[in-house]
Amino acid sequence: MDNFDLKKYLAEGRLFKEENNLSVKDKIEAIVPLWKQYSQGGDSFTLNQIVRKIGSYVTYVDDILDNAQSTEDVAKIIIKNEKGSTGSQQQYSVELLVPTIYFNVETGELAKSPYAFGAESELEDMDITSYSNGEELIKWVFDGSLEKAKSFEREYPGLFKVVTRNSRMLREYSNYKPGSIAPADLYYSDKHGKLVALDDVDDKYHDSLKNWLVVRKGDKVPHPED
């Protein structure tokens, strides 16, 4: 990994290859050299490419880039985020922010207008598809992959919004204000439809909450869009 050559990697056309079924160990081995290259700095184009590549592996890119100070930190962050994960094919939905989204099949680009890809006379020779609802995007463009959907969301802001189970459930934390300090470990309860602490519910519900930890005691309650 110390001999990782990013420019060669990009030139070989593998930058956006999706790796949706990697083990935690494989993700660590894939991301560590990218993080090393990113931490060395460089021009904005190359750094953006690295960010996009990391985003093709995981959805918590900011956690890695903002908080890792060493390769060990990178590994710990990946393990932390992958712990209890149900895998890449998580349930999510997509909300369109424009009436129709166009996809250039040849280049892999998205746009809110087909004319973003060329003049009208040029469009006849292009393979462009259009989507008017999120389910179509998920099936035909994102291949059901949450990582791929989040990567496109970062690259094309303003076109659509990815809504995960976490972002939906955090809208229902009526007892805990976003930005406030969590007074205890907070979990999402399907039964109650909101964030709860263990003391908020009967003991019989505790076991069903153990895999739904959202925020730890002493941390800030996240905003639904975080």
MOBEL-V804248 format. One record per pair of residues at least 4 apart in sequence whose ideal C-beta (glycine too) atoms are under 6 Angstrom apart, sorted by the first residue. I is the first residue (numbers start at 0). J is the second residue. Records with the same first field share a line. If there is no record, write none. Layout:
I = J  J
//
This chain:
0 = 31  32
3 = 32
5 = 36
9 = 14
14 = 52
15 = 55
17 = 55  147
18 = 56
19 = 87  144
21 = 25  26
23 = 81
26 = 30  56  77
27 = 31  74  77
29 = 56
30 = 34  53  56
31 = 70  73
33 = 49  52  53
34 = 73
36 = 49
37 = 49
41 = 45  46
53 = 60
54 = 60  150
55 = 150
58 = 146  149
59 = 80
61 = 65
62 = 66  76
63 = 67  73  76
67 = 72  73  76
68 = 72
77 = 81
83 = 210
85 = 89
87 = 144  146
88 = 143
89 = 145
91 = 145  161  163
92 = 133  162
93 = 133  136  137  159  161
94 = 133  160  162
95 = 133  159
96 = 157  158  159
97 = 111  158
99 = 129  131
100 = 109  130  158
101 = 110  113  127  129
102 = 109  128  140
103 = 108  116  127
104 = 126
105 = 126
109 = 155  158
110 = 115
113 = 122  127
116 = 125
117 = 121
130 = 135  136
135 = 139
136 = 140
137 = 141
141 = 147  148
148 = 161
149 = 161
151 = 155
152 = 161
162 = 166  167
166 = 223
168 = 187
169 = 223
170 = 223
171 = 192  193
172 = 193  194
173 = 193
175 = 194  220
177 = 220  222
178 = 219
179 = 220
181 = 185  214  216  218  220
183 = 196  216
184 = 215  216
185 = 194  196  213  214
186 = 195  208  211  212
187 = 194  211  213
188 = 195
191 = 195
194 = 213
195 = 199  200
197 = 205
200 = 204
214 = 218  220
221 = 225
//
